[in-house]
Each structure stands twice: as structure tokens, then as C-alpha cells.
Amino acid sequence: IDDATLAFTVEEAAQALARSGRTDADAPELVESTGGWVAGVLFDRLDDRTDPTRRAHPLREYLAANVIGRLPDDLQEFVVTTSVLGQVSATRASVFGYADAGTRLATLRSLHLPIVWKFGGETMMWHTAIRDYLLERLAERGVQRPVEAHDLARRLHLRTEVGIHEIGRAHV
């Protein structure tokens, strides 16, 4: 059984959301943003960003123990640091000094994590709740590291925008 077999279809997501009383949820958007990851679809709205107790949220506890927490330290460092990027490719991650970013992405791809893979599996995108958790982990490192990471991400974005206008490419 592979990830695609376990993933919700739009119809299955809509049914599960309706059963949980979430008739206002956008099933197609949730399936797209989570790759159909069941927990991602069902926990999405439960992760209320205005809730001051969200650090104790069951999804965050699950991520800490069973998803991010099970990664080797070097991969945890990689996913936390690159979490400032909406989409992580080897090129984008190399801006943070990861010369082996392609290898790290290939390892992550082999672990069957709740990651949406785009552009033929070359670019990863976390579910919003997971990315928020990773950004919190980045912020916990102290002021300097997150500031440096966000600054690098801004410079990458500016470089990408210039590149888009100059060569008409949207994917870095």
C-alpha cells in the first residue's frame, strides 16, 4: 500500500469533513494542499491560529512525536530551517547552505511523510499546519537564526522574481 492509495480523494474528504460537522471546509483545496493526507484534511481547521493554547494542540503533539520527531537530527534541522520557504527545491534549499539538498529531499521523499511533492517530485510543500509547527520550531532557536532564514528566503524570492521577469521561468 502506498501513499496515493491511503490518500483521501476529494469526494472522500468531503464525506469525512461532513461527518465531522465541517460542512464549510473546502474539500478540493484541502486535498490539494495536503496531498490527501487524512490527518491534514481532518486537523486543518482544528489548528486555529488565534488559539493561545495551540502549542498543546493534538496535531502539534502528533507532529512532534510521530512525524518530525522521528527524523534524524540532520533532516530535522533541514526541514525546520527551510520551513520559511513555501516550496522547497534543491536550488532553493541550497541558499541556506545545504549543498546536499537534493539528497536530503530524496531521503524525505522515501520516508512517506505528509508532504505534497510537485514538479515531478523535485519540490516539496508542507501542509500549512506542519509548516506552522516547523516555523515555531525555528522561532524557538532564538532570534538570530529565524531572522537569517527569513532574510535568505526574501533574497531568494527577490532573485526568483527578477529571474521570472528576465527569463520567463516561474519555477526555481
OpenMM code with the backbone's topology and positions (N, CA, C; nanometers):
from openmm import Vec3, app, unit

residues = "ILE ASP ASP ALA THR LEU ALA PHE THR VAL GLU GLU ALA ALA GLN ALA LEU ALA ARG SER GLY ARG THR ASP ALA ASP ALA PRO GLU LEU VAL GLU SER THR GLY GLY TRP VAL ALA GLY VAL LEU PHE ASP ARG LEU ASP ASP ARG THR ASP PRO THR ARG ARG ALA HIS PRO LEU ARG GLU TYR LEU ALA ALA ASN VAL ILE GLY ARG LEU PRO ASP ASP LEU GLN GLU PHE VAL VAL THR THR SER VAL LEU GLY GLN VAL SER ALA THR ARG ALA SER VAL PHE GLY TYR ALA ASP ALA GLY THR ARG LEU ALA THR LEU ARG SER LEU HIS LEU PRO ILE VAL TRP LYS PHE GLY GLY GLU THR MET MET TRP HIS THR ALA ILE ARG ASP TYR LEU LEU GLU ARG LEU ALA GLU ARG GLY VAL GLN ARG PRO VAL GLU ALA HIS ASP LEU ALA ARG ARG LEU HIS LEU ARG THR GLU VAL GLY ILE HIS GLU ILE GLY ARG ALA HIS VAL".split()
positions = [
    Vec3(0.0856, -0.1170, 0.0000),
    Vec3(0.0000, 0.0000, 0.0000),
    Vec3(0.0900, 0.1230, 0.0000),
    Vec3(0.0606, 0.2160, -0.0907),
    Vec3(0.1419, 0.3375, -0.0981),
    Vec3(0.0608, 0.4589, -0.0528),
    Vec3(0.1286, 0.5740, -0.0500),
    Vec3(0.0644, 0.6968, -0.0017),
    Vec3(-0.0583, 0.7346, -0.0837),
    Vec3(-0.0507, 0.7161, -0.2144),
    Vec3(-0.1630, 0.7523, -0.3011),
    Vec3(-0.2865, 0.6681, -0.2694),
    Vec3(-0.2660, 0.5429, -0.2345),
    Vec3(-0.3773, 0.4545, -0.2001),
    Vec3(-0.4442, 0.4996, -0.0708),
    Vec3(-0.3655, 0.5472, 0.0237),
    Vec3(-0.4185, 0.5899, 0.1530),
    Vec3(-0.4762, 0.7306, 0.1516),
    Vec3(-0.4420, 0.8088, 0.0527),
    Vec3(-0.4842, 0.9498, 0.0483),
    Vec3(-0.6329, 0.9615, 0.0195),
    Vec3(-0.6944, 1.0637, 0.0792),
    Vec3(-0.8336, 1.0966, 0.0508),
    Vec3(-0.8463, 1.1456, -0.0931),
    Vec3(-0.9530, 1.1061, -0.1591),
    Vec3(-0.9946, 1.1737, -0.2813),
    Vec3(-1.0763, 1.2949, -0.2364),
    Vec3(-1.1111, 1.3815, -0.3284),
    Vec3(-1.1936, 1.4975, -0.2928),
    Vec3(-1.3275, 1.4520, -0.2359),
    Vec3(-1.3857, 1.3506, -0.2971),
    Vec3(-1.5152, 1.3013, -0.2507),
    Vec3(-1.5051, 1.2429, -0.1095),
    Vec3(-1.3998, 1.1627, -0.0843),
    Vec3(-1.3815, 1.1044, 0.0485),
    Vec3(-1.3569, 1.2129, 0.1538),
    Vec3(-1.2783, 1.3133, 0.1169),
    Vec3(-1.2518, 1.4235, 0.2095),
    Vec3(-1.3816, 1.4972, 0.2422),
    Vec3(-1.4629, 1.5233, 0.1396),
    Vec3(-1.5900, 1.5935, 0.1616),
    Vec3(-1.6800, 1.5137, 0.2560),
    Vec3(-1.6854, 1.3823, 0.2358),
    Vec3(-1.7675, 1.2975, 0.3232),
    Vec3(-1.7160, 1.2995, 0.4669),
    Vec3(-1.5851, 1.2850, 0.4846),
    Vec3(-1.5265, 1.2833, 0.6189),
    Vec3(-1.5459, 1.4179, 0.6882),
    Vec3(-1.5291, 1.5253, 0.6134),
    Vec3(-1.5481, 1.6586, 0.6707),
    Vec3(-1.6939, 1.6792, 0.7114),
    Vec3(-1.7854, 1.6341, 0.6279),
    Vec3(-1.9284, 1.6472, 0.6598),
    Vec3(-1.9625, 1.5671, 0.7853),
    Vec3(-1.9071, 1.4460, 0.7962),
    Vec3(-1.9329, 1.3633, 0.9146),
    Vec3(-1.8803, 1.4278, 1.0419),
    Vec3(-1.7743, 1.5056, 1.0281),
    Vec3(-1.7183, 1.5714, 1.1470),
    Vec3(-1.7797, 1.7096, 1.1688),
    Vec3(-1.8856, 1.7424, 1.0913),
    Vec3(-1.9565, 1.8680, 1.1085),
    Vec3(-1.8903, 1.9876, 1.0418),
    Vec3(-1.7958, 1.9631, 0.9534),
    Vec3(-1.7215, 2.0723, 0.8898),
    Vec3(-1.7710, 2.0935, 0.7469),
    Vec3(-1.8959, 2.1307, 0.7337),
    Vec3(-1.9556, 2.1492, 0.6015),
    Vec3(-1.9042, 2.2739, 0.5310),
    Vec3(-1.8394, 2.3655, 0.6055),
    Vec3(-1.7865, 2.4879, 0.5452),
    Vec3(-1.6471, 2.4687, 0.4858),
    Vec3(-1.5863, 2.3530, 0.5075),
    Vec3(-1.4498, 2.3275, 0.4603),
    Vec3(-1.4479, 2.3076, 0.3092),
    Vec3(-1.3399, 2.3509, 0.2465),
    Vec3(-1.3209, 2.3394, 0.1026),
    Vec3(-1.2426, 2.2110, 0.0734),
    Vec3(-1.3154, 2.1013, 0.0504),
    Vec3(-1.2523, 1.9710, 0.0317),
    Vec3(-1.1498, 1.9706, -0.0825),
    Vec3(-1.1800, 2.0246, -0.2012),
    Vec3(-1.0781, 2.0236, -0.3079),
    Vec3(-0.9499, 2.0970, -0.2680),
    Vec3(-0.9637, 2.2116, -0.2012),
    Vec3(-0.8453, 2.2878, -0.1598),
    Vec3(-0.7658, 2.2119, -0.0544),
    Vec3(-0.8346, 2.1488, 0.0405),
    Vec3(-0.7661, 2.0723, 0.1442),
    Vec3(-0.6940, 1.9505, 0.0868),
    Vec3(-0.7563, 1.8824, -0.0061),
    Vec3(-0.6911, 1.7669, -0.0685),
    Vec3(-0.5688, 1.8127, -0.1480),
    Vec3(-0.5810, 1.9235, -0.2177),
    Vec3(-0.4676, 1.9786, -0.2937),
    Vec3(-0.3531, 2.0183, -0.2014),
    Vec3(-0.3831, 2.0887, -0.0928),
    Vec3(-0.2777, 2.1398, -0.0050),
    Vec3(-0.2145, 2.0317, 0.0819),
    Vec3(-0.2849, 1.9201, 0.1033),
    Vec3(-0.2317, 1.8138, 0.1893),
    Vec3(-0.1901, 1.6899, 0.1122),
    Vec3(-0.2160, 1.6873, -0.0179),
    Vec3(-0.1890, 1.5657, -0.0935),
    Vec3(-0.2844, 1.4541, -0.0527),
    Vec3(-0.3967, 1.4914, 0.0108),
    Vec3(-0.4952, 1.3934, 0.0542),
    Vec3(-0.4635, 1.3302, 0.1886),
    Vec3(-0.3582, 1.3806, 0.2563),
    Vec3(-0.3186, 1.3269, 0.3862),
    Vec3(-0.4378, 1.3375, 0.4800),
    Vec3(-0.4862, 1.2243, 0.5286),
    Vec3(-0.6087, 1.2176, 0.6078),
    Vec3(-0.6008, 1.3080, 0.7310),
    Vec3(-0.4951, 1.2973, 0.8088),
    Vec3(-0.4835, 1.3804, 0.9292),
    Vec3(-0.4780, 1.5277, 0.8931),
    Vec3(-0.4102, 1.5618, 0.7846),
    Vec3(-0.4022, 1.7007, 0.7416),
    Vec3(-0.5374, 1.7581, 0.7064),
    Vec3(-0.6178, 1.6795, 0.6368),
    Vec3(-0.7524, 1.7234, 0.5997),
    Vec3(-0.8382, 1.7411, 0.7241),
    Vec3(-0.8354, 1.6440, 0.8127),
    Vec3(-0.9249, 1.6466, 0.9287),
    Vec3(-0.8798, 1.7427, 1.0380),
    Vec3(-0.7486, 1.7627, 1.0539),
    Vec3(-0.6983, 1.8531, 1.1570),
    Vec3(-0.6929, 1.9978, 1.1100),
    Vec3(-0.7111, 2.0235, 0.9839),
    Vec3(-0.6864, 2.1567, 0.9282),
    Vec3(-0.7504, 2.2681, 1.0082),
    Vec3(-0.8789, 2.2675, 1.0271),
    Vec3(-0.9487, 2.3770, 1.0934),
    Vec3(-0.9303, 2.3713, 1.2441),
    Vec3(-0.8964, 2.2533, 1.2941),
    Vec3(-0.8751, 2.2417, 1.4376),
    Vec3(-0.7523, 2.3201, 1.4825),
    Vec3(-0.6647, 2.3505, 1.3879),
    Vec3(-0.5406, 2.4223, 1.4180),
    Vec3(-0.5668, 2.5720, 1.4082),
    Vec3(-0.6460, 2.6237, 1.4989),
    Vec3(-0.6859, 2.7642, 1.4977),
    Vec3(-0.5704, 2.8527, 1.5411),
    Vec3(-0.5225, 2.9370, 1.4508),
    Vec3(-0.4065, 3.0216, 1.4781),
    Vec3(-0.4343, 3.1299, 1.5818),
    Vec3(-0.5608, 3.1505, 1.6170),
    Vec3(-0.5925, 3.2513, 1.7181),
    Vec3(-0.6001, 3.1905, 1.8577),
    Vec3(-0.5862, 3.0601, 1.8671),
    Vec3(-0.5959, 2.9906, 1.9953),
    Vec3(-0.4638, 3.0024, 2.0710),
    Vec3(-0.4618, 3.0686, 2.1856),
    Vec3(-0.3368, 3.0857, 2.2594),
    Vec3(-0.2815, 2.9559, 2.3166),
    Vec3(-0.3619, 2.8507, 2.3222),
    Vec3(-0.3157, 2.7226, 2.3759),
    Vec3(-0.2730, 2.6276, 2.2652),
    Vec3(-0.2535, 2.6770, 2.1458),
    Vec3(-0.2295, 2.5886, 2.0318),
    Vec3(-0.1036, 2.5041, 2.0433),
    Vec3(-0.0067, 2.5435, 2.1254),
    Vec3(0.1134, 2.4612, 2.1416),
    Vec3(0.0769, 2.3225, 2.1949),
    Vec3(-0.0331, 2.3126, 2.2684),
    Vec3(-0.0758, 2.1849, 2.3230),
    Vec3(-0.1747, 2.1143, 2.2303),
    Vec3(-0.1887, 2.1645, 2.1110),
    Vec3(-0.2838, 2.1085, 2.0154),
    Vec3(-0.2448, 1.9642, 1.9812),
    Vec3(-0.3419, 1.8751, 1.9706),
    Vec3(-0.3118, 1.7342, 1.9416),
    Vec3(-0.2324, 1.7141, 1.8122),
    Vec3(-0.2568, 1.7958, 1.7108),
    Vec3(-0.1809, 1.7798, 1.5868),
    Vec3(-0.0339, 1.8129, 1.6100),
    Vec3(-0.0060, 1.9183, 1.6842),
    Vec3(0.1332, 1.9542, 1.7122),
    Vec3(0.2031, 1.8438, 1.7919),
    Vec3(0.1331, 1.7883, 1.8878),
    Vec3(0.1898, 1.6785, 1.9657),
    Vec3(0.2176, 1.5587, 1.8751),
    Vec3(0.1258, 1.5307, 1.7859),
    Vec3(0.1443, 1.4206, 1.6909),
    Vec3(0.2650, 1.4473, 1.6005),
    Vec3(0.2761, 1.5688, 1.5490),
    Vec3(0.3881, 1.6026, 1.4611),
    Vec3(0.5210, 1.5888, 1.5347),
    Vec3(0.5248, 1.6380, 1.6574),
    Vec3(0.6483, 1.6323, 1.7358),
    Vec3(0.6901, 1.4883, 1.7639),
    Vec3(0.5948, 1.4025, 1.7907),
    Vec3(0.6267, 1.2651, 1.8282),
    Vec3(0.6400, 1.1705, 1.7095),
    Vec3(0.5567, 1.1888, 1.6082),
    Vec3(0.5466, 1.0860, 1.5049),
    Vec3(0.5879, 1.1264, 1.3647),
    Vec3(0.6061, 1.2522, 1.3393),
    Vec3(0.6449, 1.2936, 1.2033),
    Vec3(0.7836, 1.3571, 1.2088),
    Vec3(0.7920, 1.4786, 1.2554),
    Vec3(0.9198, 1.5497, 1.2583),
    Vec3(1.0132, 1.4882, 1.3618),
    Vec3(0.9593, 1.4521, 1.4761),
    Vec3(1.0400, 1.3962, 1.5840),
    Vec3(1.1077, 1.2651, 1.5507),
    Vec3(1.0598, 1.1955, 1.4505),
    Vec3(1.1215, 1.0674, 1.4121),
    Vec3(1.2307, 1.0831, 1.3066),
    Vec3(1.2465, 1.2040, 1.2566),
    Vec3(1.3511, 1.2270, 1.1569),
    Vec3(1.4873, 1.2336, 1.2250),
    Vec3(1.5927, 1.1914, 1.1559),
    Vec3(1.7274, 1.2110, 1.2106),
    Vec3(1.7533, 1.3607, 1.2308),
    Vec3(1.8409, 1.3935, 1.3228),
    Vec3(1.8675, 1.5332, 1.3578),
    Vec3(1.9004, 1.6195, 1.2363),
    Vec3(1.9800, 1.5677, 1.1423),
    Vec3(2.0179, 1.6490, 1.0260),
    Vec3(1.8978, 1.6811, 0.9381),
    Vec3(1.8033, 1.5889, 0.9255),
    Vec3(1.6830, 1.6170, 0.8469),
    Vec3(1.5877, 1.7089, 0.9229),
    Vec3(1.5817, 1.6952, 1.0555),
    Vec3(1.5008, 1.7891, 1.1333),
    Vec3(1.5533, 1.9306, 1.1142),
    Vec3(1.6837, 1.9472, 1.1225),
    Vec3(1.7466, 2.0780, 1.1019),
    Vec3(1.7108, 2.1321, 0.9636),
    Vec3(1.7181, 2.0475, 0.8634),
    Vec3(1.6885, 2.0864, 0.7251),
    Vec3(1.5439, 2.1331, 0.7101),
    Vec3(1.4479, 2.0528, 0.7590),
    Vec3(1.3072, 2.0896, 0.7388),
    Vec3(1.2682, 2.2108, 0.8216),
    Vec3(1.3277, 2.2265, 0.9388),
    Vec3(1.2972, 2.3438, 1.0205),
    Vec3(1.3541, 2.4693, 0.9546),
    Vec3(1.4789, 2.4638, 0.9132),
    Vec3(1.5431, 2.5808, 0.8527),
    Vec3(1.4756, 2.6228, 0.7235),
    Vec3(1.4412, 2.5273, 0.6394),
    Vec3(1.3817, 2.5605, 0.5092),
    Vec3(1.2319, 2.5853, 0.5169),
    Vec3(1.1739, 2.5770, 0.6369),
    Vec3(1.0295, 2.5966, 0.6512),
    Vec3(0.9853, 2.7376, 0.6149),
    Vec3(1.0780, 2.8321, 0.6071),
    Vec3(1.0407, 2.9680, 0.5679),
    Vec3(1.0020, 2.9743, 0.4204),
    Vec3(1.0359, 2.8713, 0.3455),
    Vec3(1.0005, 2.8663, 0.2038),
    Vec3(0.8655, 2.7974, 0.1871),
    Vec3(0.7811, 2.8482, 0.1024),
    Vec3(0.6533, 2.7815, 0.0751),
    Vec3(0.6747, 2.6503, 0.0021),
    Vec3(0.7670, 2.6510, -0.0908),
    Vec3(0.8013, 2.5310, -0.1660),
    Vec3(0.9525, 2.5144, -0.1597),
    Vec3(0.9969, 2.3933, -0.1298),
    Vec3(1.1392, 2.3678, -0.1095),
    Vec3(1.1908, 2.2786, -0.2213),
    Vec3(1.2819, 2.3336, -0.3004),
    Vec3(1.3521, 2.2561, -0.4027),
    Vec3(1.4995, 2.2536, -0.3636),
    Vec3(1.5782, 2.1725, -0.4309),
    Vec3(1.7216, 2.1673, -0.4018),
    Vec3(1.7857, 2.3035, -0.4248),
    Vec3(1.7448, 2.3723, -0.5295),
    Vec3(1.8007, 2.5041, -0.5599),
    Vec3(1.7687, 2.6029, -0.4493),
    Vec3(1.6441, 2.6048, -0.4072),
    Vec3(1.6044, 2.6983, -0.3017),
    Vec3(1.6739, 2.6643, -0.1701),
    Vec3(1.6805, 2.5370, -0.1344),
    Vec3(1.7431, 2.4962, -0.0084),
    Vec3(1.8928, 2.5241, -0.0083),
    Vec3(1.9553, 2.5244, -0.1239),
    Vec3(2.0994, 2.5494, -0.1304),
    Vec3(2.1334, 2.6910, -0.0849),
    Vec3(2.0370, 2.7831, -0.0926),
    Vec3(2.0584, 2.9195, -0.0445),
    Vec3(2.0895, 2.9191, 0.1055),
    Vec3(2.0406, 2.8189, 0.1769),
    Vec3(2.0641, 2.8080, 0.3207),
    Vec3(2.1943, 2.7331, 0.3511),
    Vec3(2.2710, 2.7016, 0.2474),
    Vec3(2.3993, 2.6348, 0.2671),
    Vec3(2.3932, 2.4838, 0.2596),
    Vec3(2.2820, 2.4296, 0.2148),
    Vec3(2.2688, 2.2847, 0.2022),
    Vec3(2.3139, 2.2410, 0.0629),
    Vec3(2.4418, 2.2112, 0.0482),
    Vec3(2.4955, 2.1661, -0.0805),
    Vec3(2.4369, 2.0304, -0.1193),
    Vec3(2.3944, 1.9530, -0.0196),
    Vec3(2.3379, 1.8200, -0.0434),
    Vec3(2.1850, 1.8207, -0.0381),
    Vec3(2.1247, 1.9342, -0.0699),
    Vec3(1.9791, 1.9477, -0.0588),
    Vec3(1.9051, 1.8443, -0.1425),
    Vec3(1.9531, 1.8144, -0.2611),
    Vec3(1.8878, 1.7139, -0.3461),
    Vec3(1.8835, 1.5779, -0.2796),
    Vec3(1.9916, 1.5408, -0.2149),
    Vec3(1.9987, 1.4133, -0.1430),
    Vec3(1.9023, 1.4140, -0.0247),
    Vec3(1.8975, 1.5256, 0.0471),
    Vec3(1.8063, 1.5358, 0.1615),
    Vec3(1.6607, 1.5264, 0.1160),
    Vec3(1.6280, 1.5922, 0.0063),
    Vec3(1.4912, 1.5850, -0.0458),
    Vec3(1.4578, 1.4420, -0.0887),
    Vec3(1.5529, 1.3748, -0.1529),
    Vec3(1.5295, 1.2353, -0.1945),
    Vec3(1.5055, 1.1465, -0.0721),
    Vec3(1.5795, 1.1698, 0.0342),
    Vec3(1.5592, 1.0927, 0.1574),
    Vec3(1.4208, 1.1198, 0.2139),
    Vec3(1.3813, 1.2459, 0.2202),
    Vec3(1.2478, 1.2800, 0.2702),
    Vec3(1.1394, 1.2156, 0.1845),
    Vec3(1.1595, 1.2164, 0.0527),
    Vec3(1.0615, 1.1561, -0.0391),
    Vec3(1.0462, 1.0067, -0.0103),
    Vec3(1.1544, 0.9404, 0.0275),
    Vec3(1.1495, 0.7960, 0.0520),
    Vec3(1.0832, 0.7598, 0.1852),
    Vec3(1.0634, 0.8571, 0.2725),
    Vec3(1.0105, 0.8295, 0.4058),
    Vec3(0.8576, 0.8326, 0.4137),
    Vec3(0.7909, 0.8617, 0.3058),
    Vec3(0.6445, 0.8628, 0.3020),
    Vec3(0.5858, 0.9551, 0.4082),
    Vec3(0.6355, 1.0771, 0.4114),
    Vec3(0.5866, 1.1787, 0.5041),
    Vec3(0.4689, 1.2533, 0.4418),
    Vec3(0.3904, 1.3240, 0.5231),
    Vec3(0.2773, 1.4006, 0.4685),
    Vec3(0.3257, 1.5289, 0.3993),
    Vec3(0.3901, 1.5097, 0.2864),
    Vec3(0.4445, 1.6181, 0.2056),
    Vec3(0.3786, 1.6113, 0.0687),
    Vec3(0.3435, 1.7261, 0.0138),
    Vec3(0.2946, 1.7320, -0.1232),
    Vec3(0.4184, 1.7525, -0.2109),
    Vec3(0.4399, 1.6628, -0.3063),
    Vec3(0.5539, 1.6716, -0.3971),
    Vec3(0.5066, 1.7281, -0.5293),
    Vec3(0.5768, 1.8287, -0.5772),
    Vec3(0.5407, 1.8965, -0.7015),
    Vec3(0.6571, 1.8890, -0.7992),
    Vec3(0.6287, 1.9261, -0.9225),
    Vec3(0.7295, 1.9320, -1.0277),
    Vec3(0.8064, 1.8007, -1.0385),
    Vec3(0.7324, 1.6920, -1.0534),
    Vec3(0.7940, 1.5612, -1.0711),
    Vec3(0.8669, 1.5104, -0.9489),
    Vec3(0.8258, 1.5532, -0.8315),
    Vec3(0.8882, 1.5070, -0.7083),
    Vec3(1.0144, 1.5820, -0.6720),
    Vec3(1.0411, 1.6926, -0.7378),
    Vec3(1.1623, 1.7705, -0.7121),
    Vec3(1.1420, 1.8808, -0.6086),
    Vec3(1.0178, 1.9136, -0.5786),
    Vec3(0.9870, 2.0240, -0.4882),
    Vec3(0.8852, 1.9776, -0.3849),
    Vec3(0.9131, 2.0058, -0.2580),
    Vec3(0.8200, 1.9646, -0.1526),
    Vec3(0.7473, 2.0854, -0.0959),
    Vec3(0.6254, 2.0578, -0.0493),
    Vec3(0.5434, 2.1609, 0.0119),
    Vec3(0.4710, 2.0962, 0.1298),
    Vec3(0.4899, 2.1530, 0.2483),
    Vec3(0.4253, 2.1012, 0.3681),
    Vec3(0.2813, 2.1506, 0.3778),
    Vec3(0.1983, 2.0729, 0.4426),
    Vec3(0.0650, 2.1175, 0.4817),
    Vec3(0.0836, 2.2399, 0.5711),
    Vec3(-0.0070, 2.3349, 0.5649),
    Vec3(0.0029, 2.4591, 0.6401),
    Vec3(0.0249, 2.4352, 0.7893),
    Vec3(-0.0458, 2.3405, 0.8481),
    Vec3(-0.0309, 2.3147, 0.9922),
    Vec3(0.1091, 2.2633, 1.0246),
    Vec3(0.1651, 2.1797, 0.9380),
    Vec3(0.3004, 2.1285, 0.9616),
    Vec3(0.4016, 2.2409, 0.9439),
    Vec3(0.3829, 2.3214, 0.8416),
    Vec3(0.4755, 2.4331, 0.8189),
    Vec3(0.4707, 2.5307, 0.9366),
    Vec3(0.3521, 2.5593, 0.9887),
    Vec3(0.3405, 2.6462, 1.1061),
    Vec3(0.4165, 2.5872, 1.2251),
    Vec3(0.4041, 2.4559, 1.2431),
    Vec3(0.4771, 2.3886, 1.3506),
    Vec3(0.6282, 2.4035, 1.3295),
    Vec3(0.6743, 2.3843, 1.2072),
    Vec3(0.8170, 2.3971, 1.1773),
    Vec3(0.8653, 2.5407, 1.1993),
    Vec3(0.7844, 2.6381, 1.1608),
    Vec3(0.8214, 2.7781, 1.1829),
    Vec3(0.8295, 2.8096, 1.3328),
    Vec3(0.7426, 2.7486, 1.4128),
    Vec3(0.7508, 2.7661, 1.5578),
    Vec3(0.8810, 2.7077, 1.6104),
    Vec3(0.9178, 2.5912, 1.5579),
    Vec3(1.0448, 2.5301, 1.5986),
    Vec3(1.1617, 2.6204, 1.5608),
    Vec3(1.1538, 2.6830, 1.4444),
    Vec3(1.2586, 2.7756, 1.4011),
    Vec3(1.2663, 2.8945, 1.4972),
    Vec3(1.1510, 2.9480, 1.5345),
    Vec3(1.1472, 3.0622, 1.6259),
    Vec3(1.2027, 3.0269, 1.7636),
    Vec3(1.1866, 2.9017, 1.8052),
    Vec3(1.2375, 2.8577, 1.9352),
    Vec3(1.3898, 2.8575, 1.9418),
    Vec3(1.4551, 2.8631, 1.8290),
    Vec3(1.6013, 2.8600, 1.8257),
    Vec3(1.6642, 2.9911, 1.8699),
    Vec3(1.5847, 3.0923, 1.8853),
    Vec3(1.6384, 3.2222, 1.9225),
    Vec3(1.6193, 3.3196, 1.8084),
    Vec3(1.6508, 3.4423, 1.8313),
    Vec3(1.6209, 3.5480, 1.7364),
    Vec3(1.7047, 3.5390, 1.6093),
    Vec3(1.8340, 3.5183, 1.6203),
    Vec3(1.9220, 3.5313, 1.5050),
    Vec3(1.8916, 3.4312, 1.3936),
    Vec3(1.8773, 3.3021, 1.4253),
    Vec3(1.8573, 3.2012, 1.3209),
    Vec3(1.7322, 3.2264, 1.2374),
    Vec3(1.6152, 3.2512, 1.2997),
    Vec3(1.4970, 3.2784, 1.2175),
    Vec3(1.5120, 3.4035, 1.1318),
    Vec3(1.5738, 3.5066, 1.1872),
    Vec3(1.5924, 3.6297, 1.1103),
    Vec3(1.6795, 3.6016, 0.9887),
    Vec3(1.7882, 3.5278, 1.0085),
    Vec3(1.8761, 3.4927, 0.8967),
    Vec3(1.8005, 3.4098, 0.7929),
    Vec3(1.7212, 3.3133, 0.8385),
    Vec3(1.6474, 3.2278, 0.7462),
    Vec3(1.5454, 3.3082, 0.6662),
    Vec3(1.4730, 3.3963, 0.7336),
    Vec3(1.3746, 3.4789, 0.6628),
    Vec3(1.4432, 3.5747, 0.5656),
    Vec3(1.5587, 3.6282, 0.6045),
    Vec3(1.6330, 3.7173, 0.5163),
    Vec3(1.6788, 3.6427, 0.3912),
    Vec3(1.7296, 3.5209, 0.4092),
    Vec3(1.7690, 3.4405, 0.2935),
    Vec3(1.6494, 3.4097, 0.2042),
    Vec3(1.5356, 3.3791, 0.2652),
    Vec3(1.4153, 3.3497, 0.1869),
    Vec3(1.3704, 3.4718, 0.1078),
    Vec3(1.3776, 3.5904, 0.1695),
    Vec3(1.3418, 3.7134, 0.0979),
    Vec3(1.4345, 3.7369, -0.0205),
    Vec3(1.5654, 3.7177, 0.0030),
    Vec3(1.6607, 3.7376, -0.1069),
    Vec3(1.6361, 3.6366, -0.2189),
    Vec3(1.6040, 3.5130, -0.1816),
    Vec3(1.5734, 3.4120, -0.2821),
    Vec3(1.4500, 3.4522, -0.3607),
    Vec3(1.3466, 3.5004, -0.2907),
    Vec3(1.2237, 3.5424, -0.3570),
    Vec3(1.2524, 3.6565, -0.4549),
    Vec3(1.3303, 3.7542, -0.4108),
    Vec3(1.3645, 3.8660, -0.4991),
    Vec3(1.4433, 3.8176, -0.6194),
    Vec3(1.5384, 3.7279, -0.5963),
    Vec3(1.6175, 3.6734, -0.7071),
    Vec3(1.5276, 3.5967, -0.8037),
    Vec3(1.4336, 3.5214, -0.7488),
    Vec3(1.3407, 3.4446, -0.8318),
    Vec3(1.2523, 3.5383, -0.9122),
    Vec3(1.1998, 3.6443, -0.8474),
    Vec3(1.1146, 3.7398, -0.9183),
    Vec3(1.1906, 3.8056, -1.0323),
    Vec3(1.3159, 3.8445, -1.0088),
    Vec3(1.3968, 3.9037, -1.1154),
    Vec3(1.4161, 3.8013, -1.2260),
    Vec3(1.4456, 3.6769, -1.1870),
    Vec3(1.4647, 3.5706, -1.2856),
    Vec3(1.3398, 3.5438, -1.3665),
    Vec3(1.2242, 3.5510, -1.3024),
    Vec3(1.0984, 3.5285, -1.3740),
    Vec3(1.0813, 3.6340, -1.4822),
    Vec3(1.1076, 3.7592, -1.4478),
    Vec3(1.0906, 3.8668, -1.5443),
    Vec3(1.1949, 3.8603, -1.6544),
    Vec3(1.3161, 3.8170, -1.6203),
    Vec3(1.4221, 3.8150, -1.7195),
    Vec3(1.4118, 3.6959, -1.8139),
    Vec3(1.3783, 3.5778, -1.7615),
    Vec3(1.3788, 3.4596, -1.8472),
    Vec3(1.2434, 3.3917, -1.8577),
    Vec3(1.1424, 3.4459, -1.7916),
    Vec3(1.0075, 3.3924, -1.8052),
    Vec3(0.9839, 3.2590, -1.7381),
    Vec3(1.0670, 3.2238, -1.6394),
    Vec3(1.0515, 3.0982, -1.5675),
    Vec3(0.9921, 3.1233, -1.4311),
    Vec3(0.8976, 3.0402, -1.3895),
    Vec3(0.8364, 3.0595, -1.2588),
    Vec3(0.8842, 2.9577, -1.1550),
    Vec3(0.9585, 2.8571, -1.1945),
    Vec3(0.9989, 2.7524, -1.1005),
    Vec3(1.1495, 2.7571, -1.0793),
    Vec3(1.1878, 2.7722, -0.9538),
    Vec3(1.3298, 2.7661, -0.9177),
    Vec3(1.3488, 2.6453, -0.8291),
] * unit.nanometer
topology = app.Topology()
chain = topology.addChain("A")
for resn in residues:
    res = topology.addResidue(resn, chain)
    for name in ("N", "CA", "C"):
        topology.addAtom(name, app.Element.getBySymbol(name[0]), res)
